[in-house]
Amino acid sequence: MRPIFDLDKHWKRILLNSIVPLMFLFIYIIYSLKLKMYVSFSSVPESSRNLFIAFYFFFMAFTILICLTIGFSWSKKYGLIGWKGISIKDKIFWEVMILGLGSALILYLLIDRVLFENMKTFWPDDWLDVFMKQLRLPLILEIVLRFGLVTLIYRLNKNAFRAVIYVAVFYAVADINSQILHFGLELKTYTLLILTYLYFFIRNSISGYIYVKGGIYYSMLFQFIIGIRYY
């Protein structure tokens, strides 16, 4: 029986490229606990909190490993660029720079200041907080959403546009819910809710387009550039 994943060919790359995301995940969870960023953690009884946090870490770590496995095994095999390096000679590099800086400006002007009024922990308190928030999307979510989910959906239906849109819709809904759950944010108006949903949808659609056209490193770069607004 033929294996689902080509682990014989890719297991070294999977393990090697999981080191930095997993280390960052562990540090980010510890740092988030220190700042009491996640309401869901503090809502767990103290006697079970350590077990809950350990479960959360291992669940996320397992998810990252699975998504890396999907990405390395299927992206190039089924026609996606996958894990490709960055070069300023690539046309997509300059597209990413323009889209990233434009998205950061729009986000800051239209959404950030409104969210900050409702969620004080949204905006970084110091340089370390800036560093954590800026790297979370490129190192964790791009691997899960683009390298994992977009590749998986593309593998199933052979349609890159559908894969990008499905994942963008999924994350737009999930991220709004996670902000309400984890940060205790109350979205008081339908206008803010719709605006936030549309922004996350468009942002993730752009990131998906960049992944399909240029590979995972370029979608990571796009998310990293958006994080510049924290400075």
SEFIMAR-534371 format. One line per field, with one value per residue (C-alpha): residue number from 1; x, y, z. Coordinates in steps of 0.5 Angstrom, whole numbers, plus 500, padded with zeros to 3 digits. Example, Ala and Ser with C-alpha at 12.3 -4.5 7.8 and 13.67 -1.06 7.14 Angstrom:
BEGIN
nr = c(1; 2)
px = c(525; 527)
py = c(491; 498)
pz = c(516; 514)
//
This chain:
BEGIN
nr = c(1; 2; 3; 4; 5; 6; 7; 8; 9; 10; 11; 12; 13; 14; 15; 16; 17; 18; 19; 20; 21; 22; 23; 24; 25; 26; 27; 28; 29; 30; 31; 32; 33; 34; 35; 36; 37; 38; 39; 40; 41; 42; 43; 44; 45; 46; 47; 48; 49; 50; 51; 52; 53; 54; 55; 56; 57; 58; 59; 60; 61; 62; 63; 64; 65; 66; 67; 68; 69; 70; 71; 72; 73; 74; 75; 76; 77; 78; 79; 80; 81; 82; 83; 84; 85; 86; 87; 88; 89; 90; 91; 92; 93; 94; 95; 96; 97; 98; 99; 100; 101; 102; 103; 104; 105; 106; 107; 108; 109; 110; 111; 112; 113; 114; 115; 116; 117; 118; 119; 120; 121; 122; 123; 124; 125; 126; 127; 128; 129; 130; 131; 132; 133; 134; 135; 136; 137; 138; 139; 140; 141; 142; 143; 144; 145; 146; 147; 148; 149; 150; 151; 152; 153; 154; 155; 156; 157; 158; 159; 160; 161; 162; 163; 164; 165; 166; 167; 168; 169; 170; 171; 172; 173; 174; 175; 176; 177; 178; 179; 180; 181; 182; 183; 184; 185; 186; 187; 188; 189; 190; 191; 192; 193; 194; 195; 196; 197; 198; 199; 200; 201; 202; 203; 204; 205; 206; 207; 208; 209; 210; 211; 212; 213; 214; 215; 216; 217; 218; 219; 220; 221; 222; 223; 224; 225; 226; 227; 228; 229; 230; 231)
px = c(500; 503; 504; 500; 506; 513; 516; 522; 524; 522; 523; 529; 526; 520; 524; 529; 524; 520; 525; 524; 516; 516; 521; 517; 511; 513; 516; 510; 505; 510; 510; 502; 501; 506; 502; 495; 493; 489; 482; 481; 488; 486; 478; 481; 481; 488; 489; 488; 491; 498; 495; 491; 497; 501; 495; 495; 502; 503; 496; 499; 506; 502; 498; 505; 508; 502; 502; 509; 509; 503; 506; 513; 510; 504; 506; 511; 508; 501; 504; 505; 511; 512; 518; 522; 527; 526; 530; 529; 530; 523; 517; 513; 518; 516; 509; 509; 513; 507; 501; 504; 506; 499; 495; 499; 497; 490; 490; 493; 488; 481; 482; 487; 485; 478; 480; 485; 480; 476; 482; 488; 492; 492; 497; 504; 507; 514; 519; 519; 511; 512; 517; 512; 506; 510; 513; 506; 503; 509; 512; 506; 499; 503; 505; 498; 494; 498; 503; 498; 491; 491; 496; 491; 485; 488; 491; 483; 480; 486; 483; 488; 483; 478; 483; 485; 478; 476; 482; 481; 473; 475; 480; 477; 471; 476; 480; 474; 472; 479; 479; 473; 474; 482; 482; 475; 474; 466; 465; 460; 457; 456; 460; 466; 464; 463; 470; 474; 471; 472; 479; 481; 478; 482; 488; 488; 486; 492; 497; 494; 495; 502; 503; 500; 504; 511; 511; 511; 517; 513; 507; 511; 514; 508; 505; 512; 511; 504; 507; 511; 506; 507; 513)
py = c(500; 507; 512; 518; 522; 522; 521; 518; 524; 529; 527; 531; 538; 537; 536; 541; 547; 545; 547; 555; 555; 550; 554; 560; 557; 555; 562; 565; 561; 563; 570; 570; 567; 572; 578; 574; 575; 569; 569; 562; 560; 564; 561; 554; 552; 553; 545; 543; 549; 546; 540; 545; 549; 543; 540; 546; 546; 539; 540; 546; 543; 537; 541; 545; 538; 535; 542; 542; 534; 536; 542; 538; 532; 535; 542; 541; 534; 537; 544; 549; 552; 551; 552; 557; 562; 569; 574; 581; 579; 576; 580; 577; 580; 587; 585; 583; 589; 594; 589; 588; 596; 598; 593; 595; 602; 601; 596; 602; 607; 603; 598; 598; 604; 602; 595; 598; 602; 595; 591; 594; 588; 588; 594; 592; 594; 594; 591; 584; 584; 587; 582; 576; 579; 580; 573; 570; 570; 568; 563; 559; 561; 561; 554; 552; 556; 556; 551; 546; 548; 551; 545; 540; 543; 544; 537; 535; 539; 542; 549; 554; 560; 555; 553; 560; 563; 557; 558; 566; 565; 560; 564; 570; 567; 563; 569; 574; 568; 567; 575; 575; 568; 569; 577; 578; 583; 585; 587; 593; 595; 591; 596; 594; 586; 587; 591; 586; 580; 583; 585; 579; 575; 580; 580; 572; 572; 576; 572; 566; 569; 570; 563; 560; 565; 565; 560; 560; 564; 570; 569; 569; 576; 579; 578; 580; 587; 588; 587; 593; 597; 595; 599)
pz = c(500; 498; 504; 504; 506; 503; 510; 507; 503; 507; 515; 516; 513; 517; 523; 521; 520; 526; 531; 530; 530; 536; 540; 539; 540; 547; 549; 546; 551; 557; 555; 554; 561; 564; 561; 562; 555; 555; 558; 557; 561; 567; 567; 568; 575; 578; 579; 572; 569; 568; 565; 560; 558; 556; 552; 548; 547; 545; 540; 537; 536; 533; 528; 526; 525; 521; 517; 515; 513; 508; 506; 504; 502; 497; 495; 490; 488; 486; 483; 488; 489; 497; 501; 496; 498; 497; 492; 491; 483; 484; 481; 487; 492; 490; 490; 497; 499; 496; 499; 506; 507; 504; 509; 515; 513; 512; 518; 523; 520; 520; 525; 530; 534; 535; 537; 542; 545; 547; 548; 552; 551; 543; 542; 545; 551; 550; 545; 547; 546; 539; 537; 540; 536; 530; 529; 531; 524; 520; 524; 527; 523; 516; 517; 519; 514; 508; 508; 511; 510; 503; 501; 503; 500; 494; 494; 494; 489; 485; 485; 488; 488; 492; 497; 498; 499; 504; 508; 508; 510; 516; 519; 519; 523; 527; 529; 531; 535; 538; 540; 543; 547; 549; 550; 553; 547; 546; 539; 541; 534; 527; 524; 527; 527; 519; 518; 522; 519; 512; 514; 516; 510; 505; 509; 509; 501; 499; 504; 500; 493; 495; 498; 491; 487; 491; 496; 504; 505; 501; 505; 511; 509; 508; 515; 518; 514; 516; 524; 522; 524; 532; 532)
//
